Amino acid sequence: MTLKKILSLIFLLTIFFTASAFAKPFEGKNTGIGIFIGEVACYGEHEIRPEFLETFKEQLWQTLKDFEDKGKLHTVGDDYWIGGGNPSSEFVDVINVNAVLQDLHMDAIAYGPSFQKENANVKMIFYAERALGEDYFWDDDKLAARKKMIGKPYHISPKMTEIAKTVGKEYGADYLLFCNLVDADIVLKNSIFNASTTLSERPKQIKMATFFYLIDVKSGLVYEGYNFSDKTGQILNLLGQYGKAMTAPNLLQCMFEVQSKRIVEDMCNAGQKILGKNS
């Protein structure tokens, strides 16, 4: 995306947000930080079926709603999120908000210290090379310096920072939350499948890996979190005893619950603390 297009995008967003009341005011508990879920997607090298991503998205939203009772956060932009990420026709006439949020997500991934081009899909690789330059990923010193930043906050690009401010102002959000489900593998008795296959038999093993990105809309600072879950007694005990007869989709749902809870807890504790200290 060129500078001219970015500036035009920011201008259009500002004009639209000023002229209309696209998002309804939050009507629930306005305590704690305001969170707007931007996108749940897969930018890993292995494709994940859309229905799995949709289930994860719904579970994450529900977990955030559950945490509202604790007073640590409140969700904003629910009309957008519950509607499946399809904005009003008036908004579509001005700009594609889904494309805007997708670019914010990929920007956070590209500048994140854990990003590895070899483990990303083609779309993500193309974005990262445009943002940082192809030579960047051949520079061992820069890659080594990037890894040292793991666990520390970092900035998205100045262009995306301005867009994050605009989105945050519109929805009354303090932070934008993005999730990248980079891998979901299911091992059956005789074969190994990626989660892109519809499965009904009992899985022998299952694992999920997710990165999430919490963006401070005022500063463009990002907290990068990571969660890995597999089918172990420790994981299942978090959700109770489900028995050995669970099918792969059933177990995936359990894993989504575990991952969502970990993401929200990490976001409310370490994420908010680190971003607040450095903003």
N, C-alpha and C positions, 0 to 999 in steps of 0.2 A: 504494500500500500504506500503510494507516494505521499510526500509532505502535503502537496496540494489537495489530495483526496482526504487526507487526515483532517486538515484544517476545514475543509468543506463539510466533512462529517460532523466535526465538533460544532460548527456553526448551525447546521441543520438540527442537530440534537438540541442545542440551546434554544433555538427559535421554537421548536416543537414543544419542548417542555415548558416554556414560558407561556405559550399560547393555549395550552390545553391541560386538562387534568386527566391524563391517561390512567394513572394508577390511583386507586381509591386510597384514602387515608387508612392507616392501620387502626382497627377498631378494638383490638384486644389489649393485653397488658403491654404497656410501653416501657417496661423495665429492662435494664441490661442493654447490651449492645444490639443494634439493628443489623440483621443479617439478610442479605439478598443472595439466593442461590443462582449463580450465573449459568452453570452448565455441568452436567454429568456426562462424560464421554469417554471414549477409548482412543488414545493417541499412541498406544503401544504397537509393536510390530504384528501382533496377532489380533485379528478382528474379533470383536465381541458382538453377539447378536443384539439388535436394538431392543428386543423385549427384556433382555437381562439388564440393560442399561436403564430402561424405563422403570423396572422393578427397584433397582438400586436408588434411582432418583426419588421415587415415591417413599421408600423407606427412610432415606436421609431427611426428606422434608418432614416426615412424621416424627422422627427422632428430635429434630429441632423444635417442633411443636411441643413435644413432651417436656423438653428442657425449659420451656417458657414458664412453667409452674415453679421452677426453682429461682426465677427472677434473674437469671444470668444473661438472658438474651430474649429478643423477640424477632419474629420473622416479618419481613416486609415484602411488598410486591406479590402477595399471595394470589391476586387475580391473574397475574402473568403466569405464575408457576403452576397453579392448579389447572389452568387452561392448557397446559402442555407446552408452554413456551410459544404460544401463538398470539402475538399482540393484536390490538384492534386494527381495523382496516385503515383508519386514519393514520396510525403510526407506520404501517407498512407503506403507505403512500409516500412517506418522508424518507424512511431508512429501514433497512432490514436489521432489526434489533438482534435477531439470532446470530447473524454474521458478526455483529459488533461484539457480542459476548463470546463468540467463538475465538475471535482475534485476541480478546483480553486473556482468555484461557491459554491459548498457545503462546502468547507473549510471556505469561507467568512461567510456563513450562520452559521456554527457550532460555530465559535468563536465570532459571533456577540452578543451584549448584549440583543437583543430582541428575540433571538431564544428560542422557547419553544418546547421541544421534543414532548409533547402531541398533538401539532398542526401540526406536520410534517408527511410526508408519510414514509413508511417503509424504502425506500432507504436512505432518509435523516437521519432517526433515526440510522440506522446501521452505516452510515459514522460518525455521531457525537459521537457515543459510541466508535468507534475505535479511533477517534482523541482525545477525552477527557477522555475516560474510563467510564464504566457504573456507577461506584460509584459517579462520579462527579454530576450526576443528582439527587442523593439522599442527597447531601450535601447542606443543607439550607443556610449555611453561604456563600458558593461559589455562589449559585444562587442569593442570595441577593446582593452580591458584583458585580455580573454581571449586574444586573438591574441598579445599580448606574452609570454604564458606558454608558447608553443610551445617545446619542447625542455627545459622545466623540469618537475620533479615536481609533482604536485598530489594532493589528497585526494579520495577518494570520500566519499559522505555518511556521517555518523556511524552511521546505522542499518546500512548495508551494510558498514561497517568491522567492526562487531561480528560480522556473519555471516561475513565473510572470515576473521576470527580463528577462529571455530568450525570452518569447513571446513578451514582450514590445520592446526589442532590434530588433527582427526580423521585426516587423511591424512599427517601429518608433512611438510607442505609449507612451504617458506619463501616461495614465491611462487605466485600463481595466474596462468595465462596464458590470455588470450582473443584471438581473431582475428576481425576484421570484414572480410570480403572485400566491399568496397563496390562493386567494378565488375570485370567481365570481358567485354570486347568482342572480337568476332571479325569481321573484315572479309573478305568473300568477293569474288569477281571482279565480280559484278553487284549485290550487295545488302549491306546492313549488318545484322547480326544480333547480338542479345545472346546470351550463353552459355546462355540458356534453351532454345536450339534444338539438337537433336541434329545434328551435322554430320559428314559423311564426306569432303567434298572438301577440297582443299588450301586453306588460308587465305592470303589476301594480306597480312593484317596481324592481329596479336593483341596485346592489352595487358591487364594486371591491376593493380589498385590495392588494397592491403591496409593496414589499420591494425591494430596489435596493442597489447595492454595488459598490462603486467606489474605485478601488485598485490602489494605487501609485506603479508603477512597480519598482521604485528604492528602496523603503523602505519596501514595503509590508504592509504599513498602509492602513486601510480601513475606508471609510465613509459609514455608514449605513443610508439610507433614507427610509421613509415610506410614502405611499400615500393611502388615502381612499377616494373613490368617491361613491356617490349614486345619484339616480334620484331625483334631487331637482331643483328648479328654478335657484338657484345660479349656479349650474353646467351647466345647459343647456344654460344659458345666456352667458357663456364663448364662446359658439359655435354658437350663434344665435338662432333664433326661428325655431324649427323643427316641432312644432305642436304635436298633441296628437295621430296621427295615426302611429307613428313609431313602427316597429316590433322590437322584441328583438335583432336580429342581427344588425339592424340599430343603435339601441341605444348602443349596445356594441361597435360599431365602434366609436361612439361619445365619449364613456368613454375612449377608447384607446387613442384618440386624447388628451383628457384632461389629462390623466395620463402621457402620453409621454411628454407633454409640461411641466407639473409640475416637472417631473423627471429631465429633461434637465436644467430647470431653477434652481432647487435646487442644482444640480451637479455643475453648473457653478458658483454659488454664495457661498452658505454655504459649500458645499462639497470641492470645490477647496481651499477656504479660510482656512478651518480647517485642511486639509491635508498639505497645504503649510506651515502653521504655525508650524506644528509638525514634518515635515519631516527632 
